[in-house]
Amino acid sequence: MPEAPDANARRIKGIYQLAEDREGGRACRIILTDERTIGGYAAQANQACVAKFALPWYCGHGDATDMDKNCAPRPTEDVFAWFVAPDGQIVLIDGARQPLFHLSPLSDGVYYERRDGSVGQESLSFSRVDPADTDR
């Protein structure tokens, strides 16, 4: 019998919008479920949309961000799952359980990832949307 979701998963599950924090920025819907899977809880997303959010300047999984290594942003891997980190961040991960996004909670209920806009990395907001709102 599968383990029941924890209180965070039940509270956070829902439909969210991941959006670049700028006028006219790209936006994608991501559904966070409370269904357990490897690495956390299942997430559903339009992967073609999410792939447009390039990951930071990583040379590979586990390498520190280092622009001196001539690393380039790479397309985002498929969003597979999510979990809540001990510091309250929502972490979206790929199928290999590697983190894609670390979204910190703000006081207004929105989550945020500050990224370096000088290298083409727009900061991201992650906010719950009304399921009836289907315009994006």
C-alpha positions in Angstrom: 0.0 0.0 0.0 1.5 3.4 -1.0 2.5 5.7 1.8 0.1 8.6 2.3 1.3 12.1 1.2 2.6 14.3 3.9 0.9 17.6 5.0 3.2 19.7 2.8 2.3 17.7 -0.3 -1.4 17.9 0.4 -1.2 21.7 1.1 1.0 22.5 -1.9 -0.4 20.3 -4.6 -2.2 22.1 -7.4 -1.8 23.9 -10.7 1.1 26.5 -10.8 2.5 28.9 -13.4 6.3 29.1 -13.8 7.0 32.4 -15.4 9.9 34.7 -16.2 9.8 37.7 -14.0 9.7 40.3 -16.7 7.1 42.0 -18.9 6.1 39.5 -21.7 8.1 36.7 -20.1 7.5 33.1 -21.0 5.1 31.1 -18.8 4.2 27.4 -18.4 1.7 25.5 -16.3 3.1 22.8 -14.0 0.8 20.5 -12.0 2.2 19.4 -8.6 0.4 16.2 -7.4 0.5 14.4 -4.1 1.2 11.1 -5.8 4.5 9.6 -4.5 7.1 8.8 -7.0 10.9 8.3 -7.1 12.4 11.5 -5.6 9.3 13.0 -4.2 5.8 13.6 -5.7 4.8 13.5 -9.3 4.8 16.6 -11.4 3.1 17.1 -14.8 4.2 19.8 -17.3 4.2 20.6 -21.0 7.9 19.6 -21.5 8.3 21.6 -24.7 7.2 24.7 -22.9 9.4 24.1 -19.8 12.4 23.3 -22.0 12.5 27.0 -23.0 13.7 27.9 -19.4 17.4 27.2 -19.8 19.1 26.0 -16.7 21.9 28.1 -15.2 25.4 27.8 -16.3 26.2 24.3 -15.2 28.8 22.2 -16.9 27.0 19.1 -15.8 25.1 17.6 -12.9 27.0 18.2 -9.7 29.4 20.9 -11.1 29.3 24.2 -9.5 28.2 27.2 -11.5 31.4 28.4 -13.2 31.4 30.8 -16.1 35.2 30.4 -16.4 34.6 26.8 -17.6 32.8 28.3 -20.7 29.7 26.4 -19.8 26.5 27.5 -21.6 22.9 27.3 -20.4 21.3 24.0 -21.5 17.7 23.3 -22.2 15.8 22.2 -19.1 15.3 18.5 -18.7 11.8 17.1 -18.2 10.2 18.0 -15.0 9.5 14.7 -13.3 8.9 15.3 -9.6 9.0 17.8 -6.8 9.6 17.9 -3.1 9.8 20.5 -0.3 13.4 21.0 0.9 14.1 21.5 4.7 14.4 25.3 4.1 10.9 25.4 2.6 11.9 25.6 -1.1 9.9 23.7 -3.7 12.5 21.8 -5.7 11.5 20.5 -9.2 13.7 17.6 -10.3 14.2 15.5 -13.5 13.9 11.8 -13.9 17.5 11.3 -12.6 16.5 13.2 -9.5 18.7 16.1 -10.4 17.4 19.6 -9.4 16.1 21.8 -12.1 14.6 24.7 -10.1 14.9 25.8 -6.5 11.9 28.0 -5.8 12.0 29.9 -2.5 8.8 30.8 -0.7 7.9 34.5 -0.4 5.5 36.0 2.2 2.7 36.4 -0.4 2.5 32.7 -1.2 4.5 33.0 -4.5 7.8 31.0 -4.9 10.8 32.6 -6.6 14.1 31.7 -8.1 16.5 34.6 -8.5 18.7 34.0 -11.6 21.4 36.1 -13.3 19.7 38.2 -15.9 23.1 39.4 -17.3 23.7 36.0 -18.8 20.2 35.5 -20.2 18.8 33.9 -17.1 15.5 35.6 -16.2 14.4 35.2 -12.5 11.3 33.0 -12.2 8.1 33.2 -10.2 6.0 30.1 -9.4 2.5 30.8 -8.3 -0.7 28.9 -7.9 -3.4 29.5 -10.5 -7.1 29.0 -10.5 -7.9 25.7 -12.4 -10.7 27.6 -14.2 -8.2 30.0 -15.7 -7.1 28.3 -19.0 -5.7 31.2 -20.9 -2.1 29.9 -20.8 
